[in-house]
Amino acid sequence: MEFLVGFAIGSVISWILLLIVVPIAQKLADFGLPPWPEMLWKLGVVVVAANAASEALG
């Protein structure tokens, strides 16, 4: 149960950070982003993979 709570909290925090950082990075780098649905599932994969790795190591 502790794993699931930590995983959920980590995922939410990661999503929030990514949703803040990506638009800022886009403006700084002036690059085009893929359509929203594609970007969201790719961000989801990054969030889940990073959070699973941190939970496994932590």
N, CA, C, O and CB atoms as a CASP TS submission, in Angstrom:
PFRMAT TS
TARGET T0000
AUTHOR 0000-0000-0000
METHOD Language model
MODEL 1
PARENT N/A
ATOM      1  N   MET     1       0.825  -1.193   0.000  1.00  0.00           N
ATOM      2  CA  MET     1       0.000   0.000   0.000  1.00  0.00           C
ATOM      3  C   MET     1       0.870   1.259   0.000  1.00  0.00           C
ATOM      4  O   MET     1       0.563   2.237  -0.682  1.00  0.00           O
ATOM      5  CB  MET     1      -0.939  -0.003   1.210  1.00  0.00           C
ATOM      6  N   GLU     2       1.961   1.222   0.774  1.00  0.00           N
ATOM      7  CA  GLU     2       2.852   2.384   0.811  1.00  0.00           C
ATOM      8  C   GLU     2       3.451   2.651  -0.558  1.00  0.00           C
ATOM      9  O   GLU     2       3.636   3.801  -0.957  1.00  0.00           O
ATOM     10  CB  GLU     2       3.967   2.176   1.842  1.00  0.00           C
ATOM     11  N   PHE     3       3.756   1.564  -1.281  1.00  0.00           N
ATOM     12  CA  PHE     3       4.308   1.709  -2.632  1.00  0.00           C
ATOM     13  C   PHE     3       3.318   2.440  -3.534  1.00  0.00           C
ATOM     14  O   PHE     3       3.703   3.342  -4.277  1.00  0.00           O
ATOM     15  CB  PHE     3       4.657   0.326  -3.230  1.00  0.00           C
ATOM     16  N   LEU     4       2.040   2.052  -3.473  1.00  0.00           N
ATOM     17  CA  LEU     4       1.032   2.674  -4.338  1.00  0.00           C
ATOM     18  C   LEU     4       0.827   4.144  -4.006  1.00  0.00           C
ATOM     19  O   LEU     4       0.663   4.966  -4.908  1.00  0.00           O
ATOM     20  CB  LEU     4      -0.291   1.935  -4.221  1.00  0.00           C
ATOM     21  N   VAL     5       0.835   4.482  -2.729  1.00  0.00           N
ATOM     22  CA  VAL     5       0.672   5.884  -2.329  1.00  0.00           C
ATOM     23  C   VAL     5       1.860   6.706  -2.810  1.00  0.00           C
ATOM     24  O   VAL     5       1.680   7.783  -3.378  1.00  0.00           O
ATOM     25  CB  VAL     5       0.522   6.004  -0.793  1.00  0.00           C
ATOM     26  N   GLY     6       3.066   6.209  -2.587  1.00  0.00           N
ATOM     27  CA  GLY     6       4.263   6.911  -3.054  1.00  0.00           C
ATOM     28  C   GLY     6       4.294   7.035  -4.562  1.00  0.00           C
ATOM     29  O   GLY     6       4.674   8.074  -5.102  1.00  0.00           O
ATOM     30  N   PHE     7       3.891   5.969  -5.241  1.00  0.00           N
ATOM     31  CA  PHE     7       3.861   5.977  -6.703  1.00  0.00           C
ATOM     32  C   PHE     7       2.855   7.002  -7.218  1.00  0.00           C
ATOM     33  O   PHE     7       3.152   7.743  -8.155  1.00  0.00           O
ATOM     34  CB  PHE     7       3.516   4.580  -7.241  1.00  0.00           C
ATOM     35  N   ALA     8       1.670   7.051  -6.615  1.00  0.00           N
ATOM     36  CA  ALA     8       0.635   7.993  -7.047  1.00  0.00           C
ATOM     37  C   ALA     8       1.063   9.436  -6.800  1.00  0.00           C
ATOM     38  O   ALA     8       0.905  10.288  -7.673  1.00  0.00           O
ATOM     39  CB  ALA     8      -0.684   7.707  -6.322  1.00  0.00           C
ATOM     40  N   ILE     9       1.599   9.712  -5.623  1.00  0.00           N
ATOM     41  CA  ILE     9       2.037  11.075  -5.309  1.00  0.00           C
ATOM     42  C   ILE     9       3.178  11.491  -6.228  1.00  0.00           C
ATOM     43  O   ILE     9       3.187  12.614  -6.733  1.00  0.00           O
ATOM     44  CB  ILE     9       2.476  11.181  -3.832  1.00  0.00           C
ATOM     45  N   GLY    10       4.130  10.609  -6.449  1.00  0.00           N
ATOM     46  CA  GLY    10       5.239  10.908  -7.352  1.00  0.00           C
ATOM     47  C   GLY    10       4.771  11.157  -8.773  1.00  0.00           C
ATOM     48  O   GLY    10       5.289  12.043  -9.453  1.00  0.00           O
ATOM     49  N   SER    11       3.793  10.380  -9.228  1.00  0.00           N
ATOM     50  CA  SER    11       3.266  10.567 -10.580  1.00  0.00           C
ATOM     51  C   SER    11       2.574  11.913 -10.722  1.00  0.00           C
ATOM     52  O   SER    11       2.763  12.606 -11.722  1.00  0.00           O
ATOM     53  CB  SER    11       2.295   9.444 -10.932  1.00  0.00           C
ATOM     54  N   VAL    12       1.782  12.286  -9.738  1.00  0.00           N
ATOM     55  CA  VAL    12       1.079  13.574  -9.793  1.00  0.00           C
ATOM     56  C   VAL    12       2.079  14.728  -9.807  1.00  0.00           C
ATOM     57  O   VAL    12       1.942  15.661 -10.598  1.00  0.00           O
ATOM     58  CB  VAL    12       0.112  13.720  -8.594  1.00  0.00           C
ATOM     59  N   ILE    13       3.070  14.667  -8.945  1.00  0.00           N
ATOM     60  CA  ILE    13       4.082  15.729  -8.900  1.00  0.00           C
ATOM     61  C   ILE    13       4.846  15.795 -10.220  1.00  0.00           C
ATOM     62  O   ILE    13       5.113  16.885 -10.725  1.00  0.00           O
ATOM     63  CB  ILE    13       5.061  15.499  -7.728  1.00  0.00           C
ATOM     64  N   SER    14       5.198  14.646 -10.776  1.00  0.00           N
ATOM     65  CA  SER    14       5.917  14.624 -12.050  1.00  0.00           C
ATOM     66  C   SER    14       5.079  15.216 -13.172  1.00  0.00           C
ATOM     67  O   SER    14       5.595  15.978 -13.990  1.00  0.00           O
ATOM     68  CB  SER    14       6.326  13.199 -12.405  1.00  0.00           C
ATOM     69  N   TRP    15       3.793  14.879 -13.224  1.00  0.00           N
ATOM     70  CA  TRP    15       2.906  15.442 -14.252  1.00  0.00           C
ATOM     71  C   TRP    15       2.838  16.954 -14.126  1.00  0.00           C
ATOM     72  O   TRP    15       2.944  17.666 -15.125  1.00  0.00           O
ATOM     73  CB  TRP    15       1.492  14.838 -14.146  1.00  0.00           C
ATOM     74  N   ILE    16       2.664  17.445 -12.920  1.00  0.00           N
ATOM     75  CA  ILE    16       2.567  18.895 -12.719  1.00  0.00           C
ATOM     76  C   ILE    16       3.848  19.582 -13.171  1.00  0.00           C
ATOM     77  O   ILE    16       3.798  20.598 -13.865  1.00  0.00           O
ATOM     78  CB  ILE    16       2.283  19.222 -11.238  1.00  0.00           C
ATOM     79  N   LEU    17       4.989  19.034 -12.784  1.00  0.00           N
ATOM     80  CA  LEU    17       6.262  19.630 -13.193  1.00  0.00           C
ATOM     81  C   LEU    17       6.437  19.601 -14.707  1.00  0.00           C
ATOM     82  O   LEU    17       6.882  20.585 -15.299  1.00  0.00           O
ATOM     83  CB  LEU    17       7.422  18.904 -12.524  1.00  0.00           C
ATOM     84  N   LEU    18       6.094  18.485 -15.336  1.00  0.00           N
ATOM     85  CA  LEU    18       6.229  18.402 -16.789  1.00  0.00           C
ATOM     86  C   LEU    18       5.289  19.370 -17.501  1.00  0.00           C
ATOM     87  O   LEU    18       5.668  19.972 -18.505  1.00  0.00           O
ATOM     88  CB  LEU    18       5.961  16.981 -17.261  1.00  0.00           C
ATOM     89  N   LEU    19       4.074  19.523 -16.993  1.00  0.00           N
ATOM     90  CA  LEU    19       3.126  20.439 -17.629  1.00  0.00           C
ATOM     91  C   LEU    19       3.543  21.895 -17.453  1.00  0.00           C
ATOM     92  O   LEU    19       3.102  22.757 -18.213  1.00  0.00           O
ATOM     93  CB  LEU    19       1.729  20.229 -17.058  1.00  0.00           C
ATOM     94  N   ILE    20       4.379  22.179 -16.469  1.00  0.00           N
ATOM     95  CA  ILE    20       4.921  23.530 -16.296  1.00  0.00           C
ATOM     96  C   ILE    20       6.172  23.712 -17.148  1.00  0.00           C
ATOM     97  O   ILE    20       6.339  24.747 -17.794  1.00  0.00           O
ATOM     98  CB  ILE    20       5.243  23.804 -14.809  1.00  0.00           C
ATOM     99  N   VAL    21       7.044  22.716 -17.152  1.00  0.00           N
ATOM    100  CA  VAL    21       8.344  22.842 -17.818  1.00  0.00           C
ATOM    101  C   VAL    21       8.234  22.789 -19.341  1.00  0.00           C
ATOM    102  O   VAL    21       8.945  23.524 -20.026  1.00  0.00           O
ATOM    103  CB  VAL    21       9.274  21.747 -17.342  1.00  0.00           C
ATOM    104  N   VAL    22       7.370  21.946 -19.883  1.00  0.00           N
ATOM    105  CA  VAL    22       7.303  21.768 -21.339  1.00  0.00           C
ATOM    106  C   VAL    22       6.951  23.061 -22.072  1.00  0.00           C
ATOM    107  O   VAL    22       7.636  23.390 -23.040  1.00  0.00           O
ATOM    108  CB  VAL    22       6.283  20.697 -21.683  1.00  0.00           C
ATOM    109  N   PRO    23       5.921  23.816 -21.670  1.00  0.00           N
ATOM    110  CA  PRO    23       5.645  25.067 -22.386  1.00  0.00           C
ATOM    111  C   PRO    23       6.780  26.083 -22.275  1.00  0.00           C
ATOM    112  O   PRO    23       7.058  26.814 -23.226  1.00  0.00           O
ATOM    113  CB  PRO    23       4.368  25.683 -21.861  1.00  0.00           C
ATOM    114  N   ILE    24       7.433  26.130 -21.116  1.00  0.00           N
ATOM    115  CA  ILE    24       8.567  27.051 -20.953  1.00  0.00           C
ATOM    116  C   ILE    24       9.707  26.635 -21.876  1.00  0.00           C
ATOM    117  O   ILE    24      10.311  27.477 -22.540  1.00  0.00           O
ATOM    118  CB  ILE    24       9.052  27.082 -19.475  1.00  0.00           C
ATOM    119  N   ALA    25       9.998  25.348 -21.918  1.00  0.00           N
ATOM    120  CA  ALA    25      11.060  24.855 -22.797  1.00  0.00           C
ATOM    121  C   ALA    25      10.720  25.099 -24.260  1.00  0.00           C
ATOM    122  O   ALA    25      11.601  25.401 -25.065  1.00  0.00           O
ATOM    123  CB  ALA    25      11.302  23.363 -22.558  1.00  0.00           C
ATOM    124  N   GLN    26       9.452  24.970 -24.601  1.00  0.00           N
ATOM    125  CA  GLN    26       9.033  25.212 -25.984  1.00  0.00           C
ATOM    126  C   GLN    26       9.309  26.657 -26.374  1.00  0.00           C
ATOM    127  O   GLN    26       9.803  26.921 -27.470  1.00  0.00           O
ATOM    128  CB  GLN    26       7.536  24.887 -26.167  1.00  0.00           C
ATOM    129  N   LYS    27       8.998  27.582 -25.493  1.00  0.00           N
ATOM    130  CA  LYS    27       9.229  28.996 -25.797  1.00  0.00           C
ATOM    131  C   LYS    27      10.719  29.308 -25.865  1.00  0.00           C
ATOM    132  O   LYS    27      11.154  30.077 -26.722  1.00  0.00           O
ATOM    133  CB  LYS    27       8.556  29.886 -24.747  1.00  0.00           C
ATOM    134  N   LEU    28      11.499  28.718 -24.972  1.00  0.00           N
ATOM    135  CA  LEU    28      12.935  28.975 -24.969  1.00  0.00           C
ATOM    136  C   LEU    28      13.622  28.372 -26.193  1.00  0.00           C
ATOM    137  O   LEU    28      14.477  29.012 -26.806  1.00  0.00           O
ATOM    138  CB  LEU    28      13.562  28.421 -23.698  1.00  0.00           C
ATOM    139  N   ALA    29      13.254  27.160 -26.543  1.00  0.00           N
ATOM    140  CA  ALA    29      13.913  26.469 -27.648  1.00  0.00           C
ATOM    141  C   ALA    29      13.248  26.751 -28.991  1.00  0.00           C
ATOM    142  O   ALA    29      13.843  26.515 -30.043  1.00  0.00           O
ATOM    143  CB  ALA    29      13.925  24.979 -27.389  1.00  0.00           C
ATOM    144  N   ASP    30      12.014  27.255 -28.958  1.00  0.00           N
ATOM    145  CA  ASP    30      11.251  27.559 -30.166  1.00  0.00           C
ATOM    146  C   ASP    30      11.156  26.338 -31.080  1.00  0.00           C
ATOM    147  O   ASP    30      11.458  26.409 -32.272  1.00  0.00           O
ATOM    148  CB  ASP    30      11.892  28.733 -30.917  1.00  0.00           C
ATOM    149  N   PHE    31      10.732  25.221 -30.499  1.00  0.00           N
ATOM    150  CA  PHE    31      10.530  24.015 -31.302  1.00  0.00           C
ATOM    151  C   PHE    31       9.051  23.651 -31.285  1.00  0.00           C
ATOM    152  O   PHE    31       8.320  24.032 -30.370  1.00  0.00           O
ATOM    153  CB  PHE    31      11.398  22.833 -30.770  1.00  0.00           C
ATOM    154  N   GLY    32       8.623  22.926 -32.282  1.00  0.00           N
ATOM    155  CA  GLY    32       7.218  22.530 -32.366  1.00  0.00           C
ATOM    156  C   GLY    32       6.956  21.266 -31.564  1.00  0.00           C
ATOM    157  O   GLY    32       7.768  20.341 -31.553  1.00  0.00           O
ATOM    158  N   LEU    33       5.828  21.242 -30.905  1.00  0.00           N
ATOM    159  CA  LEU    33       5.427  20.061 -30.150  1.00  0.00           C
ATOM    160  C   LEU    33       4.448  19.236 -30.977  1.00  0.00           C
ATOM    161  O   LEU    33       3.743  19.780 -31.827  1.00  0.00           O
ATOM    162  CB  LEU    33       4.797  20.461 -28.792  1.00  0.00           C
ATOM    163  N   PRO    34       4.398  17.930 -30.735  1.00  0.00           N
ATOM    164  CA  PRO    34       3.404  17.104 -31.422  1.00  0.00           C
ATOM    165  C   PRO    34       2.006  17.461 -30.923  1.00  0.00           C
ATOM    166  O   PRO    34       1.872  18.203 -29.950  1.00  0.00           O
ATOM    167  CB  PRO    34       3.692  15.593 -31.203  1.00  0.00           C
ATOM    168  N   PRO    35       0.975  16.951 -31.568  1.00  0.00           N
ATOM    169  CA  PRO    35      -0.397  17.212 -31.111  1.00  0.00           C
ATOM    170  C   PRO    35      -0.583  16.792 -29.648  1.00  0.00           C
ATOM    171  O   PRO    35       0.104  15.897 -29.156  1.00  0.00           O
ATOM    172  CB  PRO    35      -1.409  16.467 -32.007  1.00  0.00           C
ATOM    173  N   TRP    36      -1.526  17.453 -28.961  1.00  0.00           N
ATOM    174  CA  TRP    36      -1.733  17.222 -27.527  1.00  0.00           C
ATOM    175  C   TRP    36      -1.930  15.763 -27.136  1.00  0.00           C
ATOM    176  O   TRP    36      -1.289  15.308 -26.187  1.00  0.00           O
ATOM    177  CB  TRP    36      -2.912  17.997 -27.073  1.00  0.00           C
ATOM    178  N   PRO    37      -2.792  15.002 -27.828  1.00  0.00           N
ATOM    179  CA  PRO    37      -2.961  13.601 -27.383  1.00  0.00           C
ATOM    180  C   PRO    37      -1.653  12.810 -27.428  1.00  0.00           C
ATOM    181  O   PRO    37      -1.356  12.041 -26.514  1.00  0.00           O
ATOM    182  CB  PRO    37      -4.006  12.898 -28.250  1.00  0.00           C
ATOM    183  N   GLU    38      -0.883  13.000 -28.482  1.00  0.00           N
ATOM    184  CA  GLU    38       0.396  12.285 -28.595  1.00  0.00           C
ATOM    185  C   GLU    38       1.365  12.733 -27.509  1.00  0.00           C
ATOM    186  O   GLU    38       2.055  11.908 -26.909  1.00  0.00           O
ATOM    187  CB  GLU    38       1.022  12.510 -29.983  1.00  0.00           C
ATOM    188  N   MET    39       1.417  14.034 -27.258  1.00  0.00           N
ATOM    189  CA  MET    39       2.329  14.550 -26.245  1.00  0.00           C
ATOM    190  C   MET    39       1.941  14.041 -24.854  1.00  0.00           C
ATOM    191  O   MET    39       2.812  13.696 -24.056  1.00  0.00           O
ATOM    192  CB  MET    39       2.338  16.085 -26.268  1.00  0.00           C
ATOM    193  N   LEU    40       0.645  13.994 -24.564  1.00  0.00           N
ATOM    194  CA  LEU    40       0.210  13.563 -23.234  1.00  0.00           C
ATOM    195  C   LEU    40       0.558  12.103 -22.960  1.00  0.00           C
ATOM    196  O   LEU    40       1.010  11.776 -21.863  1.00  0.00           O
ATOM    197  CB  LEU    40      -1.288  13.768 -23.083  1.00  0.00           C
ATOM    198  N   TRP    41       0.358  11.227 -23.932  1.00  0.00           N
ATOM    199  CA  TRP    41       0.694   9.830 -23.638  1.00  0.00           C
ATOM    200  C   TRP    41       2.195   9.633 -23.553  1.00  0.00           C
ATOM    201  O   TRP    41       2.658   8.786 -22.789  1.00  0.00           O
ATOM    202  CB  TRP    41       0.109   8.902 -24.700  1.00  0.00           C
ATOM    203  N   LYS    42       2.971  10.395 -24.320  1.00  0.00           N
ATOM    204  CA  LYS    42       4.428  10.291 -24.217  1.00  0.00           C
ATOM    205  C   LYS    42       4.912  10.811 -22.862  1.00  0.00           C
ATOM    206  O   LYS    42       5.801  10.220 -22.249  1.00  0.00           O
ATOM    207  CB  LYS    42       5.107  11.071 -25.360  1.00  0.00           C
ATOM    208  N   LEU    43       4.327  11.916 -22.399  1.00  0.00           N
ATOM    209  CA  LEU    43       4.673  12.419 -21.071  1.00  0.00           C
ATOM    210  C   LEU    43       4.280  11.406 -19.996  1.00  0.00           C
ATOM    211  O   LEU    43       5.001  11.219 -19.015  1.00  0.00           O
ATOM    212  CB  LEU    43       3.981  13.773 -20.808  1.00  0.00           C
ATOM    213  N   GLY    44       3.142  10.759 -20.188  1.00  0.00           N
ATOM    214  CA  GLY    44       2.704   9.739 -19.242  1.00  0.00           C
ATOM    215  C   GLY    44       3.687   8.592 -19.137  1.00  0.00           C
ATOM    216  O   GLY    44       3.965   8.101 -18.043  1.00  0.00           O
ATOM    217  N   VAL    45       4.214   8.164 -20.273  1.00  0.00           N
ATOM    218  CA  VAL    45       5.209   7.087 -20.271  1.00  0.00           C
ATOM    219  C   VAL    45       6.458   7.524 -19.514  1.00  0.00           C
ATOM    220  O   VAL    45       7.017   6.754 -18.733  1.00  0.00           O
ATOM    221  CB  VAL    45       5.575   6.678 -21.716  1.00  0.00           C
ATOM    222  N   VAL    46       6.896   8.765 -19.746  1.00  0.00           N
ATOM    223  CA  VAL    46       8.081   9.281 -19.052  1.00  0.00           C
ATOM    224  C   VAL    46       7.836   9.337 -17.551  1.00  0.00           C
ATOM    225  O   VAL    46       8.691   8.931 -16.765  1.00  0.00           O
ATOM    226  CB  VAL    46       8.458  10.679 -19.581  1.00  0.00           C
ATOM    227  N   VAL    47       6.671   9.841 -17.151  1.00  0.00           N
ATOM    228  CA  VAL    47       6.340   9.966 -15.726  1.00  0.00           C
ATOM    229  C   VAL    47       6.309   8.596 -15.059  1.00  0.00           C
ATOM    230  O   VAL    47       6.907   8.408 -14.000  1.00  0.00           O
ATOM    231  CB  VAL    47       4.983  10.677 -15.544  1.00  0.00           C
ATOM    232  N   VAL    48       5.625   7.650 -15.665  1.00  0.00           N
ATOM    233  CA  VAL    48       5.497   6.325 -15.056  1.00  0.00           C
ATOM    234  C   VAL    48       6.858   5.627 -14.987  1.00  0.00           C
ATOM    235  O   VAL    48       7.187   5.007 -13.975  1.00  0.00           O
ATOM    236  CB  VAL    48       4.495   5.461 -15.850  1.00  0.00           C
ATOM    237  N   ALA    49       7.643   5.726 -16.053  1.00  0.00           N
ATOM    238  CA  ALA    49       8.954   5.071 -16.057  1.00  0.00           C
ATOM    239  C   ALA    49       9.880   5.676 -15.003  1.00  0.00           C
ATOM    240  O   ALA    49      10.551   4.951 -14.269  1.00  0.00           O
ATOM    241  CB  ALA    49       9.599   5.179 -17.444  1.00  0.00           C
ATOM    242  N   ALA    50       9.912   7.002 -14.933  1.00  0.00           N
ATOM    243  CA  ALA    50      10.780   7.658 -13.953  1.00  0.00           C
ATOM    244  C   ALA    50      10.334   7.350 -12.530  1.00  0.00           C
ATOM    245  O   ALA    50      11.161   7.097 -11.654  1.00  0.00           O
ATOM    246  CB  ALA    50      10.794   9.170 -14.180  1.00  0.00           C
ATOM    247  N   ASN    51       9.036   7.374 -12.307  1.00  0.00           N
ATOM    248  CA  ASN    51       8.524   7.120 -10.964  1.00  0.00           C
ATOM    249  C   ASN    51       8.730   5.657 -10.563  1.00  0.00           C
ATOM    250  O   ASN    51       9.055   5.378  -9.409  1.00  0.00           O
ATOM    251  CB  ASN    51       7.036   7.486 -10.883  1.00  0.00           C
ATOM    252  N   ALA    52       8.550   4.737 -11.484  1.00  0.00           N
ATOM    253  CA  ALA    52       8.778   3.321 -11.178  1.00  0.00           C
ATOM    254  C   ALA    52      10.250   3.081 -10.848  1.00  0.00           C
ATOM    255  O   ALA    52      10.572   2.316  -9.939  1.00  0.00           O
ATOM    256  CB  ALA    52       8.339   2.428 -12.366  1.00  0.00           C
ATOM    257  N   ALA    53      11.134   3.733 -11.585  1.00  0.00           N
ATOM    258  CA  ALA    53      12.566   3.578 -11.313  1.00  0.00           C
ATOM    259  C   ALA    53      12.930   4.145  -9.951  1.00  0.00           C
ATOM    260  O   ALA    53      13.703   3.536  -9.211  1.00  0.00           O
ATOM    261  CB  ALA    53      13.395   4.262 -12.402  1.00  0.00           C
ATOM    262  N   SER    54      12.380   5.306  -9.613  1.00  0.00           N
ATOM    263  CA  SER    54      12.708   5.903  -8.314  1.00  0.00           C
ATOM    264  C   SER    54      12.147   5.070  -7.163  1.00  0.00           C
ATOM    265  O   SER    54      12.786   4.946  -6.119  1.00  0.00           O
ATOM    266  CB  SER    54      12.168   7.337  -8.235  1.00  0.00           C
ATOM    267  N   GLU    55      10.959   4.500  -7.349  1.00  0.00           N
ATOM    268  CA  GLU    55      10.385   3.648  -6.303  1.00  0.00           C
ATOM    269  C   GLU    55      11.185   2.353  -6.159  1.00  0.00           C
ATOM    270  O   GLU    55      11.369   1.854  -5.049  1.00  0.00           O
ATOM    271  CB  GLU    55       8.910   3.329  -6.616  1.00  0.00           C
ATOM    272  N   ALA    56      11.653   1.817  -7.272  1.00  0.00           N
ATOM    273  CA  ALA    56      12.422   0.573  -7.217  1.00  0.00           C
ATOM    274  C   ALA    56      13.779   0.796  -6.549  1.00  0.00           C
ATOM    275  O   ALA    56      14.274  -0.072  -5.831  1.00  0.00           O
ATOM    276  CB  ALA    56      12.617   0.002  -8.632  1.00  0.00           C
ATOM    277  N   LEU    57      14.372   1.960  -6.788  1.00  0.00           N
ATOM    278  CA  LEU    57      15.680   2.252  -6.208  1.00  0.00           C
ATOM    279  C   LEU    57      15.583   2.787  -4.785  1.00  0.00           C
ATOM    280  O   LEU    57      16.520   2.648  -3.998  1.00  0.00           O
ATOM    281  CB  LEU    57      16.415   3.245  -7.072  1.00  0.00           C
ATOM    282  N   GLY    58      14.444   3.402  -4.456  1.00  0.00           N
ATOM    283  CA  GLY    58      14.309   4.058  -3.164  1.00  0.00           C
ATOM    284  C   GLY    58      13.761   3.171  -2.133  1.00  0.00           C
ATOM    285  O   GLY    58      13.590   3.588  -0.988  1.00  0.00           O
TER
END
